C-alpha cells in the first residue's frame, strides 16, 4: 500500500468472520472519518488484476477482508485463517482485528472464536489478546463477563435468554458468561477487565490491567462494556498496548473495537501525537475527524425497484418482510429444498428467475426469502434434505447463498437493478461472491450496524451497485422500504 511513492501504514486491518459483520466495521470506521475499503479476498498490489484494483489500495486509512469464518469448522479455520493473518500482518497496521458478531454466536464446532484466538496468537504473539464484544450503539453490553443484547422492540436480554440468539439454528447461545463460552472452544486462559476495573481515568485502569496481567497471566483479556465511558477507557488501554509494539496487536471483538479505539483517539488523555504520527505514516497526517471518510460520495437517492435476498431465520427479518409486503413489495418464498437438490436445482432456478424478473419488469420491488422466522417449517425440511444428501445442516448457507447470489446477479444484469439488500450474516458472503464483487466501500449509514455500500466489480454492469448487507436482527420493521428510499423518509410510518 503506497501513497506518494512511499509505504502507507494503515491504522487498522481486519478480518470479518461474516459479511454483515464486515460491513458493520466499515460503518464504524466511516463514522470515525477513516477511509476504509472492504475486500472479498486479501488485497495484493502484485497480483490484483487491473490498474483499478491496485489503485483502490492507495489513500486508505484502514482495510478489511470479508470472510466466512463464522460458518467454518475448526479444521477449515486452520486452513483459511493463517494465510490471511499473515497478509494482515504484512500490511503492518497498529491493530489487526478479528471481527466477530456482537452477539458472540459461535460454538466449538462452528465459527469457534477460541480457535481463531489460537491461530491469531500463533501469528501475532503479544502479552495478551484483547476481547471486546460490547457495543452500546448497537445495544450490546458485557457486565462482569456476562453478555447482553437488545432484541428489536423487546428490550435487552442476557444472551442465554435472548429470544433469537438462544435459539439460533446453527450456534445457539446457551451460556452468557463469555469466559465460560470461550473455555468450551480453547484451552487459552481468559481474564476479565470488569466494569469496576474500567472505572475512573484510563491511567488508573491501566494500573489495574498491569496488576491483573501480573497476577493471573491471561492469554485472552475480556473487556466489559456497559456504557460509552467505559468503552472509551477500554479503547485507550487497547491502543496503548498497540503503541508499545512494533508488530500489530491482535484483537478479537465486535465493531465495539473500532468504536472503542475511535473514542480513545478523541479522548483528552490520549497522546494525540501517537495517532497523528500513525496517520502521518498513512498519508497526510491530519487528525481523525467525524465524517472525513465519505470519499466524495453523493447522498443516496430513492430507487424505483429494490431486490431483497433473505437467508435469515430471524423474527426481526420476518417482521420486516411482512411490513415490506404492506409497502408494496412482492415476496417469493424460494424453493430451498429444490435449489440444493442436484436434479431439481436448474429447473427451480429457471422458474424462480422468470417469476422474479417478471415482477421487476413491472416495476415492483421483490423479496426472495428462504424462511419467515425461526419456527418456519422450511428450516427443518431443508435440514432433512441436506442430511439425505450426506451434507451438514450448516452447508445450507453456502449452497443457498451461492444459488441466491447467482439469481441476484442474473436479475441485476437483465433488469438493470442498481440496489440490492441481502439479509442474513451467514448468507451474505456467498451472495456477494456470486455477484462478482471484489470490494465494498461505505457510502452512507442507514441504521446502526448497516451501511449502504458502493460495490466494486470487474463487470461494468455490476460496478457501482448499491449493496446493503443486513444481519438478521438489525433494522426497524420498515427497514426494506428505508433502503429503497436511500435513507430518505417522509411519511407517518417511520419505524425504520
LINQUIJO-V319799 format. One record per backbone hydrogen bond with DSSP energy under -0.5 kcal/mol. NH is the residue of the N-H (numbers start at 1). CO is the residue of the C=O. E is the energy in kcal/mol with one decimal. If there is no record, write none. Layout:
# LINQUIJO-V319799
NH_CO_E + NH_CO_E
This chain:
# LINQUIJO-V319799
3_6_-2.3 + 6_3_-1.4 + 8_1_-2.8 + 9_7_-0.5 + 9_281_-1.0 + 10_8_-0.6 + 11_61_-2.4 + 12_61_-0.8 + 13_95_-2.1 + 14_63_-1.7 + 15_97_-2.4 + 16_65_-2.4 + 17_99_-2.5 + 19_425_-0.8 + 22_18_-1.6 + 23_19_-2.1 + 24_20_-1.5 + 25_21_-1.4 + 26_22_-1.4 + 27_23_-2.1 + 28_24_-2.1 + 29_25_-2.8 + 30_26_-2.3 + 31_27_-2.5 + 32_28_-0.9 + 33_30_-1.4 + 34_29_-2.6 + 36_34_-0.6 + 37_62_-1.1 + 38_440_-3.1 + 39_37_-0.5 + 39_64_-3.0 + 40_438_-1.9 + 41_438_-0.5 + 48_44_-2.5 + 54_50_-1.4 + 55_51_-2.4 + 56_52_-1.1 + 56_53_-0.5 + 57_53_-0.5 + 57_54_-1.2 + 58_55_-1.2 + 60_57_-1.0 + 61_35_-2.9 + 62_35_-1.7 + 63_12_-1.6 + 64_37_-2.4 + 65_14_-2.4 + 66_39_-3.0 + 67_16_-2.2 + 70_17_-3.1 + 71_68_-2.1 + 72_69_-1.5 + 77_73_-2.6 + 78_74_-2.0 + 79_75_-0.9 + 80_76_-2.4 + 81_77_-2.7 + 84_80_-0.7 + 85_81_-2.9 + 86_82_-2.4 + 87_83_-1.8 + 88_84_-2.3 + 89_85_-2.5 + 90_86_-2.3 + 91_87_-1.4 + 92_88_-0.7 + 92_89_-1.0 + 93_88_-0.7 + 94_10_-0.8 + 94_11_-0.7 + 95_11_-1.7 + 96_249_-3.0 + 97_13_-2.5 + 97_95_-0.5 + 98_96_-0.5 + 98_251_-3.1 + 99_15_-3.0 + 99_97_-1.0 + 100_253_-2.2 + 104_101_-2.2 + 107_110_-2.1 + 111_72_-3.3 + 116_112_-1.8 + 117_113_-2.2 + 118_114_-2.0 + 119_115_-2.4 + 120_116_-2.7 + 121_117_-2.6 + 122_118_-1.7 + 123_119_-1.2 + 124_120_-2.9 + 125_121_-2.0 + 129_219_-2.4 + 130_128_-0.6 + 130_250_-0.6 + 131_221_-2.7 + 132_252_-2.2 + 133_223_-0.5 + 135_140_-1.0 + 138_135_-1.7 + 139_135_-0.6 + 139_136_-1.3 + 140_135_-1.9 + 141_148_-2.3 + 142_225_-2.4 + 143_146_-2.9 + 146_143_-2.1 + 147_176_-2.1 + 148_141_-3.3 + 149_157_-2.7 + 150_139_-2.3 + 151_155_-3.1 + 154_151_-2.9 + 155_151_-1.0 + 157_149_-2.6 + 159_147_-2.6 + 161_158_-2.5 + 162_159_-1.2 + 166_162_-1.6 + 167_164_-1.4 + 168_165_-1.2 + 173_165_-2.6 + 174_172_-0.9 + 178_145_-2.6 + 178_176_-0.9 + 181_177_-2.4 + 182_178_-2.4 + 183_179_-1.9 + 184_180_-0.9 + 184_181_-0.7 + 185_182_-1.9 + 186_182_-1.5 + 191_220_-3.1 + 193_222_-3.1 + 194_192_-0.8 + 198_194_-1.8 + 199_196_-1.2 + 205_201_-2.2 + 206_202_-2.6 + 207_203_-1.6 + 208_204_-1.9 + 209_205_-2.4 + 210_206_-2.1 + 211_207_-2.0 + 212_208_-2.3 + 213_209_-2.6 + 214_210_-2.2 + 215_211_-2.7 + 216_212_-2.9 + 217_212_-0.8 + 217_213_-1.1 + 219_189_-1.9 + 220_189_-2.7 + 221_129_-2.6 + 222_191_-2.6 + 222_220_-0.5 + 223_131_-2.6 + 224_193_-2.7 + 224_222_-0.5 + 225_142_-1.6 + 231_227_-2.0 + 232_228_-2.2 + 233_229_-1.7 + 234_230_-2.6 + 235_231_-2.3 + 236_232_-2.2 + 237_233_-2.1 + 238_234_-2.4 + 239_235_-2.8 + 240_236_-2.6 + 241_237_-1.9 + 242_238_-2.1 + 243_239_-2.3 + 244_240_-0.7 + 244_241_-0.7 + 245_242_-1.5 + 249_94_-2.3 + 250_248_-0.5 + 251_96_-2.7 + 251_249_-0.5 + 252_130_-3.0 + 253_98_-2.0 + 254_132_-1.7 + 257_254_-1.9 + 259_255_-2.0 + 260_256_-2.8 + 261_257_-2.4 + 262_258_-2.6 + 263_259_-2.3 + 264_260_-2.1 + 265_261_-2.5 + 266_262_-1.3 + 267_263_-1.0 + 267_264_-0.5 + 270_267_-1.3 + 272_270_-1.0 + 274_271_-1.6 + 275_271_-0.9 + 276_272_-2.7 + 277_273_-2.5 + 278_274_-2.2 + 279_275_-2.9 + 280_276_-1.8 + 281_277_-1.8 + 282_278_-1.1 + 283_279_-2.2 + 285_279_-1.0 + 289_287_-0.5 + 291_30_-0.6 + 292_289_-1.9 + 293_30_-0.6 + 294_291_-0.8 + 297_294_-1.9 + 303_484_-2.5 + 307_419_-1.3 + 308_306_-0.5 + 308_366_-3.1 + 309_421_-2.9 + 310_308_-0.5 + 310_368_-3.2 + 311_309_-0.5 + 311_423_-2.6 + 318_314_-1.9 + 319_315_-2.0 + 320_316_-1.9 + 321_317_-2.5 + 322_318_-2.0 + 323_319_-2.5 + 324_320_-2.3 + 325_321_-1.9 + 326_322_-1.3 + 327_323_-1.4 + 328_325_-1.4 + 329_324_-2.6 + 330_365_-3.0 + 331_329_-0.5 + 332_367_-3.2 + 334_369_-2.7 + 336_334_-2.0 + 339_335_-2.4 + 340_336_-1.4 + 341_338_-1.1 + 342_340_-0.6 + 344_341_-1.3 + 345_341_-2.3 + 348_344_-2.3 + 349_345_-2.7 + 350_346_-2.4 + 351_347_-2.2 + 352_348_-2.4 + 353_349_-2.7 + 354_350_-2.0 + 355_351_-2.0 + 356_352_-2.4 + 357_353_-2.5 + 358_354_-2.0 + 359_355_-1.5 + 360_356_-2.3 + 361_357_-2.8 + 362_358_-1.0 + 363_360_-1.8 + 364_359_-2.3 + 366_306_-1.9 + 367_330_-2.9 + 368_308_-3.1 + 369_332_-2.0 + 369_367_-0.6 + 370_310_-1.5 + 373_371_-0.6 + 376_373_-1.4 + 379_376_-1.7 + 380_376_-0.6 + 381_377_-1.9 + 382_378_-2.2 + 383_379_-2.1 + 384_380_-2.3 + 385_381_-2.0 + 386_382_-2.4 + 387_383_-2.5 + 388_384_-2.2 + 389_385_-0.9 + 389_386_-0.7 + 390_387_-1.7 + 391_386_-2.8 + 395_392_-1.6 + 396_393_-1.7 + 397_394_-0.8 + 398_394_-0.5 + 399_395_-2.5 + 400_396_-2.8 + 401_397_-2.2 + 402_398_-2.0 + 403_399_-1.9 + 404_400_-3.2 + 405_401_-2.5 + 406_402_-2.1 + 407_403_-1.9 + 408_404_-2.8 + 409_405_-2.4 + 410_406_-2.2 + 411_407_-2.7 + 412_408_-2.2 + 413_409_-2.4 + 414_410_-2.5 + 415_411_-1.9 + 416_412_-1.6 + 417_412_-0.6 + 420_466_-2.2 + 421_307_-2.7 + 422_468_-3.1 + 423_309_-2.5 + 424_470_-3.2 + 428_424_-2.2 + 429_425_-0.8 + 431_427_-2.0 + 432_428_-2.9 + 433_429_-2.1 + 434_430_-2.0 + 435_431_-1.7 + 436_432_-0.5 + 436_433_-1.3 + 437_432_-1.5 + 438_456_-2.8 + 439_456_-1.2 + 440_38_-2.7 + 441_454_-1.7 + 443_452_-3.1 + 444_452_-1.5 + 446_447_-0.6 + 446_450_-1.6 + 447_450_-1.3 + 450_447_-2.8 + 452_444_-3.2 + 453_451_-0.6 + 453_467_-2.4 + 454_441_-3.2 + 455_453_-0.5 + 455_465_-2.5 + 456_439_-2.7 + 458_436_-0.6 + 460_458_-0.6 + 462_459_-2.0 + 463_459_-1.9 + 464_455_-2.9 + 465_462_-1.9 + 466_418_-2.7 + 467_453_-2.4 + 468_420_-2.3 + 470_422_-3.4 + 470_468_-0.6 + 474_471_-1.3 + 476_496_-1.7 + 478_495_-2.6 + 479_476_-1.6 + 482_478_-1.8 + 483_479_-2.3 + 484_480_-2.2 + 485_481_-2.1 + 486_483_-1.5 + 487_482_-2.5 + 488_485_-1.2 + 489_487_-0.5 + 494_492_-1.2 + 496_494_-1.5
